[in-house]
Amino acid sequence: MRTLTLAALAVAAAASFVHAETPPAAPGTALDWREGRPWTEVVAEATAAGKPIFIDFFATWCGPCKMLDAQVYNRPEVIAELGKLVTYKVDVDLEAFKPLAKQFGVKAMPTMVLCKPDGTEIDRFLGFRPAEEFLATVIDYVAGRNTLADLQARVAASPDDPALLGRLGAKYSERGEADPARAALTRVLELDPANAGGHAAPALQALAEMEAMARNYPAAVAHLQRLLTEFPAAVDRAEILGFTAWAQGRTGDLPGQSATFRELLKLNPDDVRTLNALAWSLSEQKQGLEEATTHALRAAELSGDDPEVCDTVAVVYYARGMTTEALAWIDKAIAKDPENEAFRERRAVMVEETTAK
């Protein structure tokens, strides 16, 4: 069962803790993208040629979108396969194309949609995938394999097959269709309650991802905690704990989030992202600030004073009322990343509030 949503969430969470380098985009001249053209023209071209349409809904600020350009769309085998289709890039932030993104129900980037020549959707997939996996998905979809319609037909023929139900549920989840995803995945749990067939654990994980996509974060946390409690040997504990902490932050359960980060630290005491995230979580609660200081300083040491970590150290010191130390660390963050407006704004607030006291 695929877990693309969790992967996307993990990337997003990691990016919020520490700067991550994004590979530079490839020139992108080999693929004939119909970028900027009206959708009606693209459909007309595809209809005349009898070719399916491949749409890449992207955003200029989207890291995984840039990774696709740098690592997938420049690969000869991908260029050869997509060259058989009408390829169309859509910047979701451009006013002219927002209606099209809404029409296709695009909620996350990148979203890749394969359509029939008349523009009718065949299926979609989300997020970055390595070239081999990306290519296999496109080839399958063009052939009508492993699409939503294909899985629906196979489940109709074998309604109590937990493997097929799990794949169908994950497919619905990825598409943001919560109700049918919930129904299919819940049925998997009924058919394989003890994970004897290896289906229940992936189903619980997919349920958590689906609830997170639906912004039902308490339900996501409940599924993840059940996963850790009932099937600990069947999951990547660090991955699930990281997802749990992210979802707890979304619910506002900062004490719970801090406890989860402490569990993560037991797995890797020197993980910079976890140290930094725990320090930040504690600073937001104005609790355990000495512990937060220890974690933030350790993260700074391990990261070579990453600017995001320096910012966290500054925030922790400021929460402790240690303004001199806070300003010194925010200045260090600014020196390392002078274009970061958030750092400058934070420094201005610190100075203003200190002066007003």
KOLLO-160930 format. One line per field, with one value per residue: residue in three letters; x, y negated, z negated of N, C-alpha, C in turn. Coordinates in steps of 0.1 Angstrom, whole numbers. Example, Ala and Ser with C-alpha at 12.3 -4.5 7.8 and 13.67 -1.06 7.14 Angstrom:
REM KOLLO-160930
rest: ALA; SER
n.x: 132; 128
n.y: 57; 22
n.z: -78; -71
ca.x: 123; 137
ca.y: 45; 11
ca.z: -78; -71
c.x: 132; 129
c.y: 33; 0
c.z: -78; -79
//
This chain:
REM KOLLO-160930
rest: MET; ARG; THR; LEU; THR; LEU; ALA; ALA; LEU; ALA; VAL; ALA; ALA; ALA; ALA; SER; PHE; VAL; HIS; ALA; GLU; THR; PRO; PRO; ALA; ALA; PRO; GLY; THR; ALA; LEU; ASP; TRP; ARG; GLU; GLY; ARG; PRO; TRP; THR; GLU; VAL; VAL; ALA; GLU; ALA; THR; ALA; ALA; GLY; LYS; PRO; ILE; PHE; ILE; ASP; PHE; PHE; ALA; THR; TRP; CYS; GLY; PRO; CYS; LYS; MET; LEU; ASP; ALA; GLN; VAL; TYR; ASN; ARG; PRO; GLU; VAL; ILE; ALA; GLU; LEU; GLY; LYS; LEU; VAL; THR; TYR; LYS; VAL; ASP; VAL; ASP; LEU; GLU; ALA; PHE; LYS; PRO; LEU; ALA; LYS; GLN; PHE; GLY; VAL; LYS; ALA; MET; PRO; THR; MET; VAL; LEU; CYS; LYS; PRO; ASP; GLY; THR; GLU; ILE; ASP; ARG; PHE; LEU; GLY; PHE; ARG; PRO; ALA; GLU; GLU; PHE; LEU; ALA; THR; VAL; ILE; ASP; TYR; VAL; ALA; GLY; ARG; ASN; THR; LEU; ALA; ASP; LEU; GLN; ALA; ARG; VAL; ALA; ALA; SER; PRO; ASP; ASP; PRO; ALA; LEU; LEU; GLY; ARG; LEU; GLY; ALA; LYS; TYR; SER; GLU; ARG; GLY; GLU; ALA; ASP; PRO; ALA; ARG; ALA; ALA; LEU; THR; ARG; VAL; LEU; GLU; LEU; ASP; PRO; ALA; ASN; ALA; GLY; GLY; HIS; ALA; ALA; PRO; ALA; LEU; GLN; ALA; LEU; ALA; GLU; MET; GLU; ALA; MET; ALA; ARG; ASN; TYR; PRO; ALA; ALA; VAL; ALA; HIS; LEU; GLN; ARG; LEU; LEU; THR; GLU; PHE; PRO; ALA; ALA; VAL; ASP; ARG; ALA; GLU; ILE; LEU; GLY; PHE; THR; ALA; TRP; ALA; GLN; GLY; ARG; THR; GLY; ASP; LEU; PRO; GLY; GLN; SER; ALA; THR; PHE; ARG; GLU; LEU; LEU; LYS; LEU; ASN; PRO; ASP; ASP; VAL; ARG; THR; LEU; ASN; ALA; LEU; ALA; TRP; SER; LEU; SER; GLU; GLN; LYS; GLN; GLY; LEU; GLU; GLU; ALA; THR; THR; HIS; ALA; LEU; ARG; ALA; ALA; GLU; LEU; SER; GLY; ASP; ASP; PRO; GLU; VAL; CYS; ASP; THR; VAL; ALA; VAL; VAL; TYR; TYR; ALA; ARG; GLY; MET; THR; THR; GLU; ALA; LEU; ALA; TRP; ILE; ASP; LYS; ALA; ILE; ALA; LYS; ASP; PRO; GLU; ASN; GLU; ALA; PHE; ARG; GLU; ARG; ARG; ALA; VAL; MET; VAL; GLU; GLU; THR; THR; ALA; LYS
n.x: 9; 6; 21; 21; 11; 20; 47; 49; 41; 61; 83; 75; 73; 100; 112; 102; 117; 145; 166; 165; 183; 174; 175; 188; 167; 164; 172; 149; 142; 138; 113; 81; 64; 32; 30; 13; -7; -41; -65; -85; -73; -53; -67; -80; -58; -49; -71; -73; -49; -53; -41; -34; -35; -11; -9; 8; 4; 18; 38; 58; 72; 74; 91; 93; 82; 103; 122; 112; 116; 144; 152; 136; 120; 140; 152; 161; 145; 120; 114; 111; 88; 68; 68; 51; 27; 4; 18; 14; 20; 10; 8; -3; -6; -10; -34; -50; -51; -61; -89; -88; -72; -90; -111; -101; -98; -74; -53; -28; 7; 34; 7; -1; -19; -34; -51; -78; -79; -100; -100; -110; -105; -83; -67; -47; -17; 3; 29; 66; 82; 107; 124; 121; 99; 80; 78; 69; 43; 31; 31; 15; -10; -16; -21; -43; -40; -40; -54; -79; -104; -98; -90; -114; -130; -118; -120; -148; -151; -137; -146; -138; -111; -84; -59; -65; -85; -71; -54; -72; -84; -62; -58; -81; -77; -54; -65; -80; -106; -124; -145; -151; -125; -122; -142; -132; -107; -113; -128; -106; -93; -112; -111; -85; -77; -56; -34; -23; -21; -6; -19; -34; -18; -7; -31; -41; -21; -26; -52; -46; -31; -51; -70; -54; -50; -76; -77; -85; -71; -70; -82; -63; -40; -50; -51; -24; -13; -25; -14; 13; 10; -3; 8; 38; 60; 56; 60; 79; 92; 104; 95; 67; 64; 74; 54; 32; 40; 39; 11; 1; 10; -6; -31; -28; -19; 6; 20; 17; 29; 56; 62; 62; 83; 104; 103; 112; 138; 150; 155; 173; 195; 210; 197; 192; 169; 149; 158; 158; 131; 118; 128; 117; 89; 87; 94; 72; 53; 62; 73; 96; 120; 147; 154; 147; 166; 190; 186; 183; 208; 224; 215; 223; 251; 255; 246; 262; 256; 232; 210; 182; 181; 196; 178; 158; 172; 175; 148; 141; 159; 148; 122; 129; 135; 160; 174; 197; 212; 194; 192; 218; 218; 198; 209; 230; 216; 206; 229; 238; 217; 208; 187; 163; 133; 117; 134; 145; 121; 115; 136; 131; 108; 116; 134; 116; 97; 114; 123; 100; 95
n.y: 12; -22; -51; -79; -103; -105; -106; -130; -147; -142; -153; -180; -186; -182; -203; -225; -225; -227; -243; -230; -218; -224; -207; -223; -232; -214; -224; -219; -218; -197; -184; -190; -212; -225; -249; -277; -279; -280; -258; -247; -248; -230; -206; -205; -201; -176; -160; -161; -148; -124; -117; -110; -133; -147; -163; -186; -200; -226; -247; -276; -279; -254; -228; -198; -200; -212; -193; -173; -185; -186; -159; -141; -148; -154; -130; -106; -84; -91; -114; -102; -86; -104; -120; -108; -117; -145; -171; -192; -219; -235; -264; -268; -292; -313; -336; -331; -304; -294; -287; -262; -246; -245; -232; -206; -199; -204; -202; -200; -203; -188; -179; -154; -147; -124; -124; -116; -120; -139; -154; -143; -130; -103; -93; -102; -112; -121; -143; -140; -115; -90; -86; -60; -49; -69; -68; -41; -44; -62; -47; -26; -39; -49; -25; -17; -3; 2; -21; -42; -34; -8; 5; 3; 20; 44; 48; 50; 74; 90; 86; 90; 90; 81; 69; 57; 40; 23; 11; -3; -19; -35; -48; -63; -79; -94; -109; -126; -118; -113; -98; -74; -63; -60; -40; -18; -13; -8; 15; 32; 34; 48; 72; 81; 80; 84; 79; 101; 108; 88; 65; 48; 29; 12; 2; -13; -32; -45; -54; -73; -91; -99; -112; -133; -147; -155; -173; -165; -162; -152; -127; -115; -115; -96; -73; -69; -66; -43; -26; -26; -14; 11; 24; 23; 35; 35; 11; -18; -32; -58; -73; -72; -84; -109; -118; -118; -137; -160; -161; -164; -189; -204; -201; -216; -204; -208; -199; -171; -169; -176; -154; -134; -141; -137; -110; -104; -114; -95; -75; -86; -105; -127; -139; -166; -179; -169; -177; -205; -209; -201; -219; -242; -236; -235; -261; -275; -268; -279; -264; -242; -255; -255; -230; -232; -251; -236; -216; -232; -245; -223; -214; -235; -233; -208; -213; -231; -258; -262; -285; -285; -270; -287; -307; -294; -291; -317; -324; -307; -317; -343; -337; -331; -354; -364; -387; -398; -375; -364; -383; -382; -357; -358; -377; -362; -344; -360; -370; -346; -341; -365; -373; -365; -374; -369; -365; -390; -404; -392; -400; -428; -428; -418; -438; -461; -452; -449; -475; -488; -479
n.z: 0; 9; -6; -2; -11; -38; -33; -21; -42; -60; -48; -47; -74; -82; -67; -81; -104; -99; -75; -42; -15; 18; 49; 78; 105; 135; 169; 185; 212; 229; 227; 242; 229; 225; 213; 199; 218; 228; 213; 229; 254; 251; 247; 272; 289; 280; 285; 313; 319; 307; 283; 248; 220; 199; 169; 149; 120; 104; 82; 79; 55; 45; 32; 37; 63; 77; 74; 90; 115; 115; 112; 124; 148; 165; 173; 197; 203; 191; 205; 231; 227; 217; 239; 256; 249; 244; 229; 200; 181; 151; 134; 103; 89; 105; 116; 139; 141; 117; 117; 132; 115; 94; 106; 110; 84; 70; 42; 31; 39; 58; 80; 102; 130; 151; 181; 204; 240; 243; 221; 198; 166; 159; 138; 109; 92; 64; 52; 49; 68; 73; 105; 117; 103; 108; 136; 139; 128; 145; 169; 162; 157; 182; 195; 182; 158; 123; 117; 103; 113; 122; 98; 84; 99; 95; 68; 66; 77; 59; 30; 4; 2; -15; -7; 18; 10; -7; 10; 26; 7; 0; 24; 26; 4; 12; 31; 17; 10; -15; -27; -12; -14; -41; -46; -31; -42; -69; -66; -59; -84; -98; -85; -89; -117; -136; -122; -110; -84; -75; -67; -83; -97; -76; -68; -90; -90; -66; -71; -90; -75; -57; -74; -83; -59; -56; -75; -100; -126; -153; -150; -133; -150; -169; -154; -147; -173; -181; -162; -169; -194; -190; -168; -168; -158; -131; -119; -109; -135; -141; -119; -123; -148; -142; -124; -142; -161; -144; -137; -163; -169; -151; -163; -185; -207; -225; -248; -245; -221; -227; -244; -225; -209; -227; -229; -203; -204; -220; -202; -185; -198; -189; -168; -148; -138; -155; -180; -177; -171; -195; -213; -203; -206; -234; -240; -230; -248; -270; -290; -307; -300; -305; -298; -271; -263; -265; -245; -222; -220; -217; -192; -176; -178; -166; -141; -130; -135; -120; -105; -110; -133; -150; -152; -167; -191; -199; -203; -224; -244; -246; -256; -281; -292; -287; -272; -260; -253; -235; -214; -205; -193; -174; -158; -148; -133; -113; -102; -89; -72; -55; -39; -51; -60; -82; -103; -107; -113; -137; -153; -154; -168; -193; -201; -202; -222; -244; -248; -254; -280
ca.x: 0; 14; 19; 26; 8; 29; 60; 48; 40; 74; 91; 70; 77; 114; 115; 99; 126; 158; 167; 169; 188; 166; 183; 184; 159; 170; 168; 135; 139; 135; 98; 73; 53; 23; 28; 7; -17; -55; -68; -93; -64; -46; -77; -82; -46; -49; -82; -69; -38; -57; -32; -37; -29; -4; -9; 16; 0; 29; 40; 72; 78; 72; 104; 91; 81; 116; 129; 107; 123; 158; 156; 127; 116; 152; 156; 157; 133; 108; 112; 106; 74; 59; 67; 39; 15; 4; 23; 9; 24; 0; 12; -16; -7; -14; -49; -56; -52; -67; -101; -85; -68; -102; -119; -95; -97; -60; -51; -14; 16; 28; -3; 0; -32; -35; -65; -81; -77; -111; -98; -116; -95; -81; -63; -37; -8; 8; 42; 77; 85; 119; 121; 117; 86; 72; 76; 60; 30; 25; 28; 3; -22; -19; -26; -55; -37; -38; -61; -91; -114; -92; -91; -128; -135; -112; -126; -161; -150; -132; -149; -132; -96; -78; -49; -71; -92; -61; -49; -83; -85; -50; -60; -91; -70; -45; -73; -88; -120; -123; -156; -148; -112; -125; -149; -124; -96; -120; -131; -94; -91; -122; -107; -72; -76; -44; -23; -17; -18; 2; -28; -40; -9; -7; -45; -41; -13; -33; -63; -40; -28; -63; -75; -45; -53; -89; -75; -91; -59; -72; -84; -50; -32; -55; -47; -10; -9; -29; -4; 25; 7; -8; 17; 50; 71; 52; 61; 91; 88; 108; 86; 54; 65; 75; 41; 24; 43; 34; -3; -2; 12; -18; -42; -25; -15; 20; 26; 17; 40; 69; 64; 65; 97; 113; 104; 120; 152; 155; 159; 185; 197; 217; 190; 191; 155; 141; 163; 153; 116; 114; 131; 106; 77; 88; 94; 58; 45; 68; 76; 108; 128; 161; 156; 147; 179; 200; 183; 186; 222; 230; 212; 232; 264; 255; 242; 271; 248; 221; 202; 169; 184; 200; 166; 152; 180; 171; 134; 142; 164; 138; 112; 135; 138; 175; 173; 210; 216; 184; 196; 230; 216; 190; 219; 238; 208; 205; 242; 239; 206; 204; 175; 152; 126; 111; 144; 145; 109; 116; 145; 125; 98; 124; 139; 105; 91; 123; 124; 87; 94
ca.y: 0; -34; -60; -91; -115; -105; -110; -145; -153; -142; -164; -193; -188; -184; -216; -235; -225; -231; -245; -218; -222; -218; -206; -232; -227; -212; -234; -216; -221; -185; -181; -201; -215; -235; -258; -290; -278; -277; -244; -244; -246; -217; -195; -204; -194; -162; -153; -160; -138; -111; -114; -114; -145; -146; -176; -188; -212; -229; -260; -280; -277; -240; -220; -186; -203; -215; -180; -166; -191; -183; -145; -132; -153; -154; -117; -103; -74; -98; -122; -94; -82; -116; -125; -102; -124; -160; -175; -205; -224; -245; -271; -270; -305; -322; -338; -325; -289; -290; -279; -249; -239; -242; -222; -193; -197; -203; -207; -199; -203; -186; -169; -150; -141; -118; -126; -111; -132; -149; -161; -135; -124; -89; -91; -112; -109; -134; -143; -135; -100; -88; -85; -47; -48; -79; -62; -30; -49; -68; -36; -18; -47; -49; -12; -15; 5; -4; -33; -41; -25; 6; 10; 4; 32; 56; 49; 54; 89; 97; 76; 92; 91; 69; 62; 48; 29; 14; 2; -12; -30; -44; -56; -73; -89; -103; -118; -134; -114; -108; -88; -60; -59; -55; -28; -7; -10; -3; 29; 39; 36; 59; 85; 85; 72; 86; 77; 114; 108; 76; 55; 38; 18; 2; -4; -23; -44; -52; -61; -85; -101; -105; -121; -144; -154; -161; -182; -159; -159; -143; -113; -111; -111; -84; -61; -67; -61; -29; -19; -24; -5; 25; 30; 16; 42; 34; -2; -26; -40; -72; -79; -74; -94; -122; -122; -120; -151; -170; -162; -170; -204; -209; -201; -225; -196; -210; -190; -158; -169; -175; -141; -126; -145; -131; -96; -104; -116; -82; -67; -93; -117; -138; -143; -181; -183; -167; -186; -219; -209; -200; -232; -252; -233; -239; -276; -280; -265; -286; -254; -234; -263; -251; -218; -237; -257; -225; -210; -241; -247; -211; -214; -245; -227; -197; -217; -242; -270; -264; -298; -282; -266; -299; -314; -287; -294; -331; -324; -301; -327; -354; -332; -330; -368; -367; -394; -399; -363; -363; -392; -377; -345; -362; -384; -352; -338; -370; -370; -335; -341; -379; -375; -359; -385; -365; -367; -405; -408; -387; -409; -440; -427; -417; -452; -469; -448; -452; -489; -492; -474
ca.z: 0; 9; -17; 3; -20; -49; -29; -19; -55; -67; -41; -51; -88; -83; -62; -90; -115; -95; -61; -34; -2; 29; 61; 88; 115; 148; 179; 189; 226; 237; 228; 248; 219; 231; 201; 202; 228; 222; 212; 241; 266; 249; 250; 286; 295; 276; 292; 327; 320; 301; 272; 234; 215; 186; 163; 137; 113; 96; 77; 80; 42; 41; 32; 45; 77; 83; 75; 102; 127; 115; 111; 131; 161; 174; 175; 211; 204; 188; 217; 241; 224; 217; 253; 263; 244; 245; 215; 197; 168; 147; 122; 96; 83; 116; 116; 151; 140; 105; 120; 136; 103; 86; 114; 107; 70; 66; 29; 28; 50; 71; 83; 116; 135; 165; 187; 217; 249; 242; 208; 187; 157; 157; 124; 105; 81; 57; 45; 56; 69; 81; 119; 120; 98; 116; 150; 138; 125; 158; 179; 157; 159; 196; 198; 174; 146; 109; 116; 94; 119; 122; 84; 80; 106; 89; 54; 68; 80; 47; 20; -9; 4; -23; 0; 28; 3; -12; 21; 30; -4; 1; 36; 23; -5; 19; 39; 8; 9; -28; -31; -7; -19; -55; -45; -26; -52; -81; -63; -60; -98; -102; -79; -94; -130; -143; -113; -107; -69; -72; -61; -93; -100; -65; -67; -100; -86; -55; -77; -97; -65; -52; -84; -83; -47; -58; -87; -112; -132; -165; -145; -128; -162; -175; -145; -148; -186; -180; -153; -177; -205; -187; -158; -168; -150; -117; -114; -112; -147; -140; -110; -128; -159; -136; -119; -153; -166; -135; -139; -176; -168; -144; -172; -196; -219; -226; -258; -239; -210; -234; -249; -214; -205; -236; -224; -191; -209; -225; -190; -180; -207; -182; -156; -148; -136; -167; -191; -174; -172; -209; -219; -198; -212; -248; -241; -228; -260; -282; -300; -305; -292; -306; -289; -257; -260; -263; -232; -211; -219; -211; -178; -170; -178; -157; -127; -126; -136; -110; -108; -116; -147; -157; -155; -178; -203; -202; -208; -238; -254; -248; -264; -295; -296; -285; -259; -254; -246; -224; -203; -199; -185; -162; -149; -142; -123; -103; -95; -81; -62; -56; -32; -58; -66; -95; -114; -109; -120; -151; -160; -156; -179; -205; -205; -206; -234; -254; -250; -260; -294
c.x: 9; 11; 25; 23; 17; 43; 60; 48; 54; 83; 88; 74; 92; 118; 112; 108; 140; 158; 171; 172; 179; 174; 179; 176; 167; 165; 153; 132; 135; 120; 91; 62; 45; 19; 22; -4; -31; -58; -76; -84; -56; -55; -79; -70; -46; -60; -79; -58; -42; -47; -37; -30; -23; -3; 0; 12; 11; 28; 54; 79; 79; 85; 103; 89; 94; 124; 125; 115; 137; 162; 147; 125; 128; 158; 152; 145; 120; 104; 105; 91; 64; 58; 56; 26; 15; 7; 19; 13; 15; 5; -1; -17; -11; -29; -56; -58; -57; -81; -99; -81; -80; -110; -114; -93; -83; -58; -36; -5; 28; 17; -3; -13; -30; -49; -66; -79; -88; -110; -104; -105; -95; -77; -52; -28; -2; 22; 53; 78; 98; 115; 116; 102; 76; 68; 67; 45; 23; 22; 16; -10; -26; -25; -39; -53; -35; -44; -73; -101; -110; -94; -105; -134; -130; -117; -141; -161; -145; -134; -143; -117; -90; -67; -55; -78; -83; -56; -59; -85; -74; -52; -70; -85; -62; -53; -81; -102; -121; -133; -153; -135; -114; -132; -141; -113; -102; -123; -118; -91; -100; -117; -94; -69; -63; -32; -16; -13; -9; -6; -32; -31; -9; -21; -46; -33; -20; -45; -58; -37; -41; -69; -67; -48; -67; -89; -82; -79; -60; -74; -71; -41; -36; -51; -32; -6; -14; -19; 8; 23; 5; 2; 31; 61; 68; 55; 75; 87; 92; 99; 72; 54; 66; 62; 32; 27; 38; 19; -7; 0; 0; -30; -40; -21; 1; 26; 27; 28; 54; 72; 68; 79; 107; 114; 113; 135; 158; 160; 172; 187; 203; 210; 187; 177; 147; 145; 157; 138; 111; 117; 121; 93; 76; 87; 80; 50; 50; 70; 89; 118; 143; 164; 156; 160; 190; 198; 187; 201; 229; 227; 221; 246; 265; 253; 252; 264; 239; 213; 189; 171; 188; 188; 158; 159; 176; 157; 134; 148; 155; 127; 116; 138; 153; 177; 187; 214; 207; 188; 209; 228; 207; 199; 227; 229; 207; 218; 243; 228; 201; 191; 162; 145; 120; 121; 145; 133; 110; 125; 139; 115; 105; 128; 127; 99; 101; 124; 111; 86; 99
c.y: -12; -43; -74; -103; -116; -110; -125; -152; -153; -152; -177; -196; -190; -198; -227; -235; -231; -233; -233; -224; -216; -218; -217; -225; -225; -222; -231; -219; -209; -181; -193; -204; -226; -245; -272; -290; -275; -262; -239; -241; -233; -205; -194; -197; -179; -154; -151; -149; -125; -107; -118; -127; -143; -161; -176; -201; -214; -243; -264; -278; -263; -232; -207; -188; -205; -202; -172; -171; -186; -168; -136; -136; -154; -141; -112; -93; -81; -107; -114; -90; -93; -122; -119; -108; -138; -165; -189; -208; -235; -251; -275; -284; -316; -324; -331; -310; -284; -282; -265; -240; -235; -231; -208; -190; -196; -209; -207; -198; -194; -176; -166; -143; -136; -119; -119; -123; -142; -156; -154; -128; -109; -86; -102; -106; -122; -132; -138; -120; -99; -84; -71; -45; -57; -73; -50; -34; -54; -57; -28; -26; -47; -36; -8; -5; -3; -18; -31; -32; -11; 12; 12; 17; 44; 58; 54; 69; 97; 87; 78; 95; 79; 62; 52; 37; 19; 5; -7; -23; -40; -53; -67; -84; -99; -113; -127; -131; -106; -97; -75; -55; -53; -42; -16; -3; -4; 12; 38; 43; 47; 72; 90; 78; 73; 84; 90; 115; 96; 65; 44; 26; 7; -5; -15; -35; -52; -60; -74; -96; -107; -115; -134; -153; -161; -171; -178; -153; -150; -129; -107; -107; -98; -72; -59; -61; -46; -20; -16; -14; 9; 32; 24; 22; 40; 21; -8; -36; -55; -79; -82; -84; -108; -127; -125; -134; -162; -172; -167; -185; -210; -210; -211; -217; -197; -201; -176; -158; -169; -161; -132; -129; -138; -116; -94; -106; -103; -73; -73; -106; -129; -142; -158; -185; -181; -175; -200; -220; -209; -213; -242; -249; -237; -254; -281; -278; -273; -277; -247; -242; -260; -239; -223; -243; -246; -219; -219; -244; -235; -210; -224; -240; -217; -202; -228; -255; -273; -276; -295; -277; -278; -307; -308; -291; -308; -331; -318; -311; -338; -350; -332; -344; -372; -374; -396; -387; -361; -371; -387; -365; -349; -370; -373; -345; -347; -370; -358; -334; -355; -382; -371; -370; -382; -367; -382; -410; -404; -396; -422; -440; -426; -431; -461; -465; -451; -466; -494; -488; -485
c.z: 0; -2; -13; -6; -31; -45; -27; -32; -62; -61; -46; -65; -89; -78; -72; -102; -111; -80; -54; -20; 9; 42; 71; 99; 128; 158; 184; 203; 234; 238; 233; 239; 226; 219; 206; 212; 222; 223; 224; 253; 264; 252; 265; 293; 292; 283; 306; 329; 314; 290; 258; 230; 201; 181; 151; 131; 103; 90; 77; 67; 37; 43; 40; 60; 84; 84; 87; 115; 127; 116; 119; 146; 171; 177; 189; 212; 200; 200; 228; 239; 224; 231; 261; 259; 247; 231; 212; 183; 164; 134; 114; 90; 93; 116; 127; 149; 126; 107; 124; 124; 95; 93; 111; 92; 64; 52; 24; 40; 47; 72; 98; 119; 149; 169; 200; 227; 248; 229; 196; 179; 157; 143; 121; 95; 76; 53; 54; 56; 77; 95; 122; 115; 105; 129; 149; 136; 138; 168; 175; 160; 173; 201; 191; 162; 134; 109; 106; 100; 119; 108; 80; 86; 99; 75; 56; 71; 68; 35; 7; -8; -3; -15; 10; 21; -3; -1; 26; 20; -3; 13; 33; 14; 2; 27; 30; 6; -4; -31; -25; -11; -33; -55; -41; -36; -65; -78; -63; -75; -103; -97; -84; -107; -137; -134; -109; -92; -65; -65; -71; -95; -89; -64; -78; -96; -75; -61; -84; -86; -59; -61; -84; -71; -48; -70; -99; -120; -145; -161; -140; -139; -168; -167; -147; -162; -187; -172; -162; -189; -201; -177; -157; -159; -135; -111; -116; -123; -146; -130; -116; -140; -153; -131; -131; -159; -157; -137; -153; -176; -161; -153; -183; -209; -220; -237; -252; -228; -216; -239; -237; -209; -214; -233; -212; -195; -214; -214; -185; -187; -200; -169; -157; -147; -148; -178; -189; -176; -186; -216; -215; -205; -227; -249; -239; -240; -272; -293; -296; -297; -293; -298; -274; -253; -257; -249; -221; -209; -213; -196; -170; -168; -167; -142; -122; -125; -124; -114; -115; -131; -156; -161; -166; -191; -208; -208; -222; -248; -256; -257; -279; -300; -294; -272; -253; -246; -234; -212; -197; -190; -173; -153; -142; -130; -111; -95; -85; -70; -61; -48; -39; -65; -80; -106; -117; -117; -135; -159; -164; -168; -193; -210; -210; -219; -246; -258; -257; -275; -303
//
